[in-house]
């Protein structure tokens, strides 16, 4: 919207016979300035509407439901976090509203990738909202069935894959002649781009399902998921900037995605909205993001990684999400196959809680590891 206004102003000045130079306002054409503006705008907006959002959610009775023990004598999540039951949930709407408001102001609205990421955000937030609604309406922590979630995530993934495959996004892989999204970049290897063809659809579905569920599983302690999202967002925003520049992309041997410049600004809006949400979600949390937020954030991070062709680096940059999800898979698999649990409780952050670590200590340590993984992920771009 801001860029559209500047372009209209230049056109108007030129038509009126005046100098079309808009003066100091031209600074907003720079990606770095718009990214910073998007970040600050989303953050400040979060602080302004956050308290009223929390009050509204509390007024409609959309409070968190904590899982209780299935058998007598067992220590459940409710025994550990029962005091948090009733805390306003569905805070993902706060993240979504502030992020999209900032995106609409600072991004170039003629960018197809921007609208694609907006659509992904709304679709995953809608799926997560339905899950949250089921939990709140039925006063049951289960919500939407696992099959229903996977089906919804698969449909979104297929549509995202088709939207990336068929329009000409002018994605190129220097110094080869390969073009298009249906290639897979292998980290650490120079000039190796695997053609996937329609297998790219499977990759997109796999990435979106894994990321949306991984962030959902990580969202179990105050500020844990949103803090880890901040570091991942920052890392992919930096990678998006490299991908948007033909000179940097050629030097680093990464795919050149011309439209990725607007993903940098989008990343700034996402970072600011997440930081604003952390203001209220830090321990002790005044609001939880719910599946509305966790599914949206996970799906959006996956979509951004796919859009800049760094999907495999998700495993490294989002290492905390990966480990949290793996801990659940290992726990369930071990119990079904051997009748024994590997962890005291899964996901992994609850295992450390049961070992006696305070919630805040677990969160800070996970954040620290997440920062290191994000820096390592950026560093790998040079290791080719």
Secondary structure, 3 states (H helix, E strand, C coil): CHHHHHHHHHHHHHHCCCCCCCHHHHHHHCHHHHHHHHHHHHHHHHHHHHHHHHHHHHHCCCECCCCCCCCCCCCCHHHHHHHHCCCECCCHHHHHHHHHHHHHHHCCCCCHHHHHHHHHHHHHHHHHHHHHHHHHHHCCCCCCCHHHHHHHHHHHHHHHHHHHHCCCCCCECCCCCCECCCEEECCCCCCCEEECCCHHHHHHHHHHHHHHHHHHHHCCCCCHHHHHHHHHHHHHHHHHHHHHCHHHHHHHCCCECCCHHHHHHHHHHHHHHHHHHHHHHCCCCCCCCHHHHHHHHHHHHHHHHHHCCCHHHHHHHCHHHHHHHHHHHHHHHHHHHHCCCCCCCCCHHHHHHHCCCCHHHHHHHHHHHHHHHHHHHHHHHHCC
